[in-house]
């Protein structure tokens, strides 16, 4: 039986360059591994912790689906589904909640970060915390455990979610016998945190991102805004310390990367570096951008693809939930 690798993306804003380099590109590389079964999902229920506007949520969810497909994900070769279309995940969410201690949820990084911020601002520690935010790791555990996932590719800041899923699975297994696999995380070591236009981490909350599928003129303007230092054009520059070079090597050919590295060492103006960055990025994104726009203009096509995907997903989730409920002592 093939091992399962699972990846989900939450629709909370336009997909940007940091999302692509940090999560989407590595996940698409993993999809080439024929020795594994791959599951990709649009984590729309997760976004309810922040988004309470129906049309916005619908549009952003389609945007995540269209992004995967535009960048080359083959829905025929993987399980590709929308989280909210798999009701078994939400039944499992409640079951797992009964095996998750409040103390475990108290230690979740996202919740702790809000509590710490509230303390600094002298607010009630739970100000702005809905139960979705507090129990978010349990739903994530249900996403992972429902599909007997072996590997979850994550950034370093997401490792705790996989560890929590393991803890909850282990608690269930000790009570009812071997049921859930204990998932492992795979840290994307090679994907450094990408700085945004202002030098801080690229994040929607800082409004410093480069949306992946903006039109060429807008893309060029955003690239020109990337913060650089005052090193004169003729002076050597360290490519390993350059945001421009970090982005460039994600889109250029090996030969182009080597030539650009030489230009940095011999001296290149930041204006010229930005010009060449735009050229390789726009060349790479031209076809995916067109496909993305076509898909976003045809939501019924996306629905059809996701419908076929959820049939594959529920072929796994329905019998497994039945097995779980039988162990719990429920008639099914």
N, C-alpha and C positions, 0 to 999 in steps of 0.2 A: 504494500500500500504506500502511495506517495505521501511524503510529508507536506503539510500545508503551511504556506506563508500568507499572512493576512495584513492588509494595509487599508486604512480608512482616512479620509480627509473631511474635516468639518467645514461646511459652507458658511463662513462668517464674513466674507468679503471677496473682492476680486483676487483671483490667483495671481501672485506676483513672483518676481524673479527668485526671491528667497525660498518660496514654496517649491519652485521647480528644481533649483539646485540642491536644496536640502532634503527633499522628500520624493518628489515625483520622478526625477531623473534616476536616482538610485533604485526606486521601486520598479521602474520600467526595465532597468538592467536585470533585476532579479527575475522578471517575467520570462526572460530568455532561458532560464534553467528548466529544462524539460523533465528533470528528475523530481520536481516538486509540483504540487497543485497550488494555484495562486487564487486568492480571493481579494477583490478590491471593492470597497463600498463607499457610498456617499453617506457620511454620518450626519444626516439631517436632524435627527432627534437631539443629538448633542448640541446643535446650534440653538435650540430653544432656551438654553440657559441665558442667552443674550438677545436673541432676535424674536420679537413678538409682533411681527408684521407679515401677514400671509404672503403678499405678492413678493416681498423682498426675499423671504425664505425660499419660495418656489423658484425665483430667478437664480438665486445663488446656488441652489441645489442642481439645477440644470447646468449652471456654469462649471461646477466640479465635474459632472459627468462628461460634458462636452470637452473639457480640458484633457481628461484622460484619453478620450477617443481621438482627439485632434493630434495628440502627441504620439499616437501609434499603438495604444493598447488595443489588442484584438479580443473583443468580447466572446468570440467563439472558443478561444483557447483558455479562458480564465472564468471564474465566477465573478460577475460584475453586477452589483445590485445596489438598490437604495435601502438603507437601514430600516426606514419606516414601513417598507413592504414585507418585512419578515416579522410577523407577530410573535413568533416563538422566542425571539430575542428578548421581548419585553416580559413574557412570562418568566423566562429564565432570570431576568433582572430582579424580579420580586423574590424568587427562590434564593438567589445568591445573596440578596439583602438580608435574608434571615440567617446567613452564615458569616456576615461581615460585622465586626464589632464597630461601635461608634468611635472607639479609640483609634482604630485603623483609619477611619475617615478623617478624624481630627488631624492626623499626621500627613494627609495628602497635601502636596506642595501648593496646588492652586488655592485651596481653602486657607492654608496657613499664610500665604502671601497676602490675601485679603484681610485676614485677622491682624497681621502685623501692620499693614497700612492703616487699618482702622485705629489701632492703638496709638500710632504716631500722630494721627489726626484727632486723637482724644474722642473718638466716636465709640458707640456700642460695637463690641468686637464682631458681631454678626451683621452689622449694617451692610445692606446690599447683597447678602447671601441668600439665594433661594435654595430650596432643597435639591433642585437639579444640579446646582454647583456643588453642594455638599456631597451628594451621592453619585456624582459624575463617574468616579472610578469603578462603581459597581456596574453601571451600564457598559462601561468600557470592558470590564471583565466578562460580561455577558456576550459582547461582540466577539471577544477572543475565544472564550471557552465553548461557545455554541458550535463552532466549526472545528473543534479539536485541533486548534492551531498549534503548530510546533514552533514556528519562528515569527516574531513580530519585529520588523525593522523600525527602529526608533532613533531619535536624537537623544543626547544624554539627558535632557530635561524630561524625557518621557519614560525613562527606565522604571521609575516608581510604579507607573500604571501596570506594567507587566508583572512586577513583583507583587502588587496587590492582587492581581488576578491569580497568581500562583498561590498566595496565602489563602484566598477564598476557596479555590479548587481543592487545596490540601485539606482544609477544614471539612468540606463536603465529603471528600474521599475517606477521611478517617471515620466518618459517621456511617456512610452508606456503602463503603467499598470502592474499589477502583472504578471511577466513572469518567473523570475529566483528565485530559493530558495536562501536564504542568508546562506551560509555554516558556520558551526561552526568548530573550531579546537579542537583537542583532544591532549593535550601535553602528551608525553610519560615521565611522571615525574620519573618513576622508572628506566629509562635508563640513567645513568650518562654518561658523556663524557668519553670514554675509552682511557686511555693513550696508546701511541705506544711504540715501542721497546726502544726509547730513553727517555721516560718519558713525552714528549710533547703529545698533542692530536694526536690520531691515524689518519693520513691523508696521502693520496697519494702524496700530495705536499711536505710532509716532508720525504717521502720515508722510513717510519717507521711502515709500516703495516704488518699484517700477512694475506696473501691471504687465503681465506676460503678453497679452494680445492687443496692446494699444497700436494704433495706426503708426506707420513709419515716421511721420513728421513729429508726432508726440513722443515717440520713442527717442528720436534724436534729441529733442529738447530735454527730456529727462536725463539722458546720458550726459548731456552737457552740464547738468546741475550737480553731477557727482563731485563731492568735495575732494580737492587735491591740495598739495602743499605748494610752496612758492619756489621750488627747485627750478633753476633756469633750464631751458630746453637742452643746452649742450652738455649739461652735467649728467654723469651716470646715475641711474636710478635702480633701486632694488626691486625687481619684479615681484619677489615674494612678499613685499610689504605694500603692494599696490592693489587697491580695490579693483581698479580698471583691469589689471592683468588677471586677477582672480576670476572675474566674470568672463573675460576674453577666452581663457583656456577651456571654459565649459562649452563654447560654441565653435571654436576654431579647429582646424585640422592639426595633427601633430607637427607637420612641417610649418604651418603658420605660427604655431605656438613657439617653436624654436626660433623662427625669424624675429618674432616680436620680443622674445627674451634678449636676443642680440641687440635689438634696437634700444631696449631699456639700458643695457650695459654701455652702449656707445653714446647714448644720449638721444632722447626723443621728447618733443614738446607734449604737454598734457593734451593740448588741442588735437594733435595728430593721433595720439593714443585713443582719444575718445572717438575720433572719426573712424579709425580702423575697428574699434569695438562695435560701433553702430553697423558697419558693413557686414561683419561676420554674424552678429546677432540677427539683423534683419534678413540676411540670406537664410539662416536656419529657420526663422519663425514665419517666413513668408507663406509656405504651404500650410503649416498648422494653423496660422491665423485665419486663412481662408476657410479651412475646414471647420474651425471653431465657430466662425460667424455663420456658416451654413447650418450647422447643428443648432445653434441658438435661435435661428430663424425657423427651425422645424422641431419644436418641442415634442410633437407627436412621434417623430422618428426616435428621439431620445427615450420616450416612454416605451416604445416597442422594444428597443434594445434592452432597457432595464427590466421589462416584463419577462423577456427570455432569460435574463440573468437571474431574476428572483425565483424562477421555476427551478433552476439548478440549485440555488441556495436553499430553497425549502425542501428539496429532495434530500438534503442533509439534515436540516433543522427539525422537520416534523417527526421523523422516526427517533431522532436523538432525544427530543423533548419527551416523547412518549416513554422512552426507556427511563429517563430521569424521574418522571412522575410515578412510574410504577415502583421505583425504589423508594419514593417518598410515602407510598402507601395509598396513592390515589387511584380511583377507577378510571381507566382510559379506554 
